[in-house]
Amino acid sequence: MTETKLNYIAGDWVSGISEIENRNPSDLSDLVGMFTQASATQLDDALEAAHRAQAEWAAYGMERKQAVLMNIGNELMARAEELGTLLSREEGKPLAEGKGEVYRAGQFFTYYAAECLRQLGENADSVRAGVEIDVRREPVGVVAVISPWNFPTATASWKIAPALCYGNAVIWKPANATPASAVALTEIISRQDIPKGLFNLVMGAGRDVGQRLVESPRINAISFTGSVPVGRGIAMAAVQNFTKIQAEMGSKNALAVMDDADLDLAVTLALGGAFGGTGQKCTASSRLVVHEAIHDAFVEKLVADAKAMKVGHALSAGTQMGPVVSQQQLDENLAYVDLGKSEGAELACGGQRLTMETEGYYMSPGVFLNTTNAMRINREEMFAPLTSVIKVGSYDEALATVNDTNFGLTSGIVTRSIARATHFRRNARTGVVTVNLPTAGTDYHVPFGGRGDSSYGPREQGRSAAEFYTTVKTAYISAGAPE
C-alpha cells in the first residue's frame, strides 16, 4: 500500500482532510504517490507558528543562517540525480533537465547562503548638524510562496532561499501537479537548524488553501509564479490588506532571426527555446520572427529537425522531449492546434497526440507557418510544444513585431551585426533580452522579471530579491557632544 506523504506544519508532519494521487505523465500506470491536502484550520496553525518562529529566526546570527542555507544547497546538489529523477518522473521533463533543475536549485541556496553575510546597510550624514543616518533592511515577516508545476524545485527555491536569507518565515503552497518534489525539498529543509514553524509546507487546491492564504491579513508578502488570471486575483486579494506582492506570470516570447544569422545556430536556439521542457516554460520561444531573406531555409531546417526530435518517456535514454504534465494541459494544447488551423495558419508538422509504449500525455512538437502577429496563437500564452513562424521584411519590422504583445518577459535576436544586437537589447521591451542565445535560461545571481502582463512587483533573483523580501528602516541618531 502506498504511503501518503504529509504536510509539514508548525514543525510536524501532519495528515490533512483528503488525499490526491500523483501519477507519472510518461506512464499513467506508475503511481508516484499519494499526497495529503491541508485544511483551513491547518493553514491557520501554520500562520500562527510562522509568526512565532520568524522572530526567533531573525535573531539568529548571520553565520548560523548561512550554514542552514549552505546545507540545503549542498544536499540538493549532491542528490541531483536522485531528486532530478523524481522530478522528471512526476513532471515529465527529460531526465537531464530534471537533474539540471535540482542542481540549479541547490545553487540558489548556496548563493543566498553567501548573501547572509553580505547584508550591508548604508550610513549618511543628515542635513542637520550633529545627526547621523543609518539605513538598514529588516525582514518583511511571513512570506507566502506559491509556486508552479513546470519548475517545481527551481522556482520554489529561488523564492524560499532569499526569504530565509533575509530573516523571514515561509508558508509554501506548491502546485498540486508536482507534490513529490515539494515534499522532497521540505524534508531537506526540515532537518536543518531552524525554529519550529519557520518553514511550512501546505499542500492543497488553489481555490481553497491558496485563496485563504493570499487573503490572510497575517501574511506580510506573497511571491507567486503562475498564470495571469490567477496573478490578477492574488493581487486583488493582497491589496485588501496592503500585502506586498511579487508576481511572475505569462509570456509570449519572441526570437528574432535576422538575414545575417548563422542558420544552424538559429534553428538550434529555436528548437531548444520552443520545445525544451515540452514548451512548458514561461521563457519559451513561442514566436519565431524570421527575416524573409532567410525564412525559407530556416523553415526547412526547423521543420525537419522538429520532426526528428525524439519524444518519449522522461526517464528513457535519448528522450529530447517528454510528455506534457496532465490531461488538462494536453487538451488545451490540442485546442490551440485547432485554433491555429482555424485562423489560417499552416501546421507544418506535429501538434498531434502520440501513442507510445506507455500510456501518457504525449504530443509531437508543432510548428505553425504563414502566421501573423494578430492571430490568437501569437497573442496568447499556449504553454505547449508549439511555436509559430512570423515572416518579416526588415530588422525594424522584426523589432516592432517582437514588441507588439501585452507580455514582456524575454526576447532574443540571432544576428552577426553588433549594431543590430546593441539596438535590439536597448529597444526590446522585455525584462530579459538575449543575443545569439535561447530566450530560455537565466542565471541565479542577476535579476529576473518582465514587463506588462508578465510581471508585477520587484524583480526576483540576485541581490534584487532584497527589495521584496525586506523592508527598509531609516534611523536618525543624535549622539550629542562628548563630555
Disulfide bonds with the S-S distance in Angstrom:
none
